[in-house]
Amino acid sequence: MAQPQIQPIFILPEGSQRTTGKNAQHANIMAAMQVAATVRTTLGPKGMDKMLVDTMGDVIVTNDGVTILEEIEIEHPIAKMMVEIAKTQEDEVGDGTTTAVVLAGELLKRAENLLDQGIHPTVIAKGYRIAAEKSQEILSKIGITVTENDSGILQNIAVTAMTGKGAEYAKDKLGRIAVDAVKKIASKEENNVVINKDNIKIEKKVGAGVDDTELIDGIVLDKEKVHSGMPSSVKNAKILLLDSALEIKNTETEAKIQITDPEKMQTFLDMEEKMIRNLVDKVVKTGANVIFCQKGIDDIAQHLLAKKGIYAARRVSKSDMEKLELATGGKTLTILDDFSPKDLGFAGLVEEKKTGDESMTYVMECKNAKAVTILIRGGSEHVISEIKRAMEDSIGDIAASINVGKVVGGAGAVEAELAKQLRKFADSLSGREQLAVQAFADSIEVIPRTLAENAGLDPIDILTEIKAAHDKGEKWAGIDVFSGKIIDAVKEGIIEPLKIKTQAIKSASEVSIMILRIDDIIASSSSGKGPSQMPPGGMGGMPEY
C-alpha cells in the first residue's frame, strides 16, 4: 500500500532565511571577531590609524575605536551588537572602546574552541559570568586609590590616554590642560566629587599649531558682535543673558494691516521703533554692558545698543547659554521685567578676537568658573579633530578616576595580573565551568598580546616575560612598547582609570554571553521581495581575525 505523501508546512514567509545550531553560532562568532579585528590594530601607543571616507567624500583619520565603528556602515546584527559595546564604553567612561571590543572578540574566539570540544553554550555562559564577577572583585582589590588632589597621577592618566593618538607630541601640555579643566569644573556635593564633562566646552579652530591650544576660564563663543560700532573689548563685564528677542515679534497667526493714509504708515513705523527703544531702555537700566541673546536682535536695537557702548551677540545656542550661566554666575532671563541685579553675570574681560579667518567672542577671567573652554588649534581640520577626540578621552579618564577613586597600571599590566588571579580561581572550581573561566583568563591576555603585536614585537616572548614577572609578585609589570622591555607601569606613570577595565569586562562579557546563547537566526524577507540582506556569515570585505 502506497504511503500518503506528507504536505510540507511553511511557517515563514517566502524568501526568509534560517540558520540553526552550530552554523548559527559560528556565523555569529565570526561576525563579532571581524569587528574586533577591524579596530585591533589601533590599540596602544603604536596602534595604527584608519582613514574613513564616506559617500560624500568626507575623510576622517583616526584610531579612536568608537569613531571607526560608528562611521563604518555595518549591517550584520551581531556586528551591530559589538558596536553597541563601544558606544556604551564611550558613554560611561569616554575611553577604552577598542579594549572592550577586542576583549569581546577574544572571548567569543575562545568560546568557539570550547563549543568545538562539545561544551554546551549555557555552561560557557555560566563560566564567563562567574569569571566576570570575580574579575570585578579582583580589580577592586588591586586598584590604587586616587583623589582630585593627586595632580601627578591625574597628569599621568591624561598623558596615557593621549599616547598613540595625534596629540602625542604635545601630550604633556595637553595633559595639563585636561587636568586643570576637570579640576575647575569639579564640585563637591556632600562627600562626593561631582564632575559633569559637558561643562568643558571643546572648541576647535584651524590655524597656529597644537602647542597653541589653550584653556580659558570662561566660554569661547563662535559668535561676533552684532554691530561694528560696539566695543571690541569690555573689561569688568556685567553680563545679561537673554532668552527673549530684542525685536518685534511676528504674530503667530496670519494678520494684515491695511493703511489708507501715508501719515498712518509713518505713525505705525514710529510706534514699532518706540517699542524697540523701550526694550533697549529696559536692557540699559539693568546696568549690563554685555548682552548674550538666545534669539534675534533688531537692526535698530543693534544701533541703540552700540550708541550706549554695550557689546551684544545674538542667536547663542541653548547649550552655550547654560555654560555661560555656570561660568559667569548669571541667570538667563525670559522676561526683562523680572530682572534683579543678582541675575547679572560677571567676567573680567569680554573680547572679540579674530581666530583663524573668523571672529569669536571670548568671555574670560570669570570668578570661580564652573564651565570652561579648551580652544584646540592645529594645522588642519583632520589634525584638530583627532586632537579633540584625544582630549575627550583624556577628560573622560580623569573624570572616571576621580569619580571612582581608583586607578590601575596600564601597559597590559593589569590584564596580566587579572589573568593570573583568574587562573588561580579557576583551579578552585569543579565541573566544566572551570574550562570557561580559564578561557576567560586567556582572553584577558589579548590586550598585552595585541600591544606587543602592534609594536612589532614577538607576543609569545613578551607574554612569557610578563607572566614570569607577575609570578615573582611584580603586580604592575607591563610592556614598554618602545623598548620592548618589561617595566613597572605605575612607576613609569602609565596609569589608567579602574573604570575603563571594569566597564570593558562588564560590556564584553555580557554581549559575549548573549551572542553565545543564540542558536537560531531567522531573517525575514524584505517586504516579500526576496531574502533579507542580513548575511548569514561575517561582513564581507573585512579582515580575518
C-alpha positions, 0 to 999 in steps of 0.5 A: 500500500502506497504511503500518503505523501506528507504536505510540507508546512511553511511557517515563514514567509517566502524568501526568509532565511534560517540558520540553526545550531552550530552554523548559527553560532559560528556565523555569529562568532565570526561576525563579532571577531571581524569587528574586533579585528577591524579596530585591533590594530589601533590599540596602544601607543603604536596602534595604527590609524584608519582613514574613513571616507564616506559617500560624500567624500568626507575623510576622517583619520583616526584610531579612536575605536568608537569613531571607526565603528560608528562611521563604518556602515555595518549591517550584520546584527551581531556586528551591530551588537559589538558596536553597541559595546563601544558606544556604551564604553564611550558613554560611561567612561569616554575611553577604552572602546577598542579594549572592550571590543577586542576583549569581546572578540577574544572571548567569543574566539575562545568560546568557539574552541570550547563549543568545538570540544562539545561544551554546551553554550549555557555552561560557557555562559555560566563560566564567563559570568562567574569569571566576570564577577570575580574579575570585578572583585579582583580589580577592586582589590588591586586598584590604587586609590586616587583623589582630585588632589593627586595632580601627578597621577591625574597628569599621568592618566591624561598623558596615557590616554593621549599616547598613540593618538595625534596629540602625542607630541604635545601630550604633556601640555595637553595633559595639563590642560585636561587636568586643570579643566576637570579640576575647575569644573569639579564640585563637591556635593556632600562627600562626593566629587561631582564632575559633569564633562559637558561643562568643558566646552571643546572648541576647535579652530584651524590655524597656529599649531597644537602647542597653541591650544589653550584653556580659558576660564570662561566660554569661547563663543563662535559668535561676533558682535552684532554691530561694528560700532560696539566695543571690541573689548569690555573689561569688568563685564556685567553680563545679561543673558537673554532668552527673549528677542530684542525685536518685534515679534511676528504674530503667530497667526496670519494678520494684515494691516491695511493703511489708507493714509501715508501719515498712518504708515509713518505713525505705525513705523514710529510706534514699532521703533518706540517699542524697540527703544523701550526694550533697549531702555529696559536692557540699559537700566539693568546696568549690563554692558554685555548682552548674550541673546538666545534669539534675534536682535533688531537692526535698530536695537543693534544701533541703540545698543552700540550708541550706549557702548554695550557689546551684544551677540545674538542667536547663542545656542541653548547649550552655550547659554547654560555654560555661560550661566555656570561660568559667569554666575548669571541667570538667563532671563525670559522676561526683562521685567523680572530682572534683579541685579543678582541675575547679572553675570560677571567676567573680567574681560569680554573680547572679540578676537579674530581666530583663524579667518573668523571672529569669536567672542571670548568671555574670560577671567570669570570668578570661580568658573564652573564651565570652561573652554579648551580652544584646540588649534592645529594645522588642519581640520583632520589634525584638530579633530583627532586632537579633540577626540584625544582630549575627550578621552583624556577628560573622560579618564580623569573624570572616571578616576576621580569619580571612582577613586581608583586607578590601575597600571596600564601597559597590559599590566593589569590584564596580566595580573587579572589573568593570573588571579583568574587562573588561580580561581579557576583551579578552585572550581569543579565541573566544566565551568572551570574550562570557561573561566580559564578561557576567560583568563586567556582572553584577558591576555589579548590586550598585552598580546595585541600591544606587543603585536602592534609594536612589532614585537614577538607576543609569545616572548613578551607574554612569557616575560610578563607572566614570569614577572607577575609570578615573582609578585611584580603586580604592575609589570607591563610592556614598554612598547618602545623598548620592548622591555618589561617595566613597572607601569605605575612607576613609569606613570602609565596609569589608567582609570579602574573604570575603563577595565571594569566597564570593558569586562562588564560590556564584553562579557555580557554581549559575549554571553548573549551572542553565545546563547543564540542558536537560531537566526531567522531573517525575514524577507524584505517586504516579500521581495526576496531574502533579507540582506542580513548575511548569514556569515561575517561582513564581507570585505573585512579582515580575518581575525 
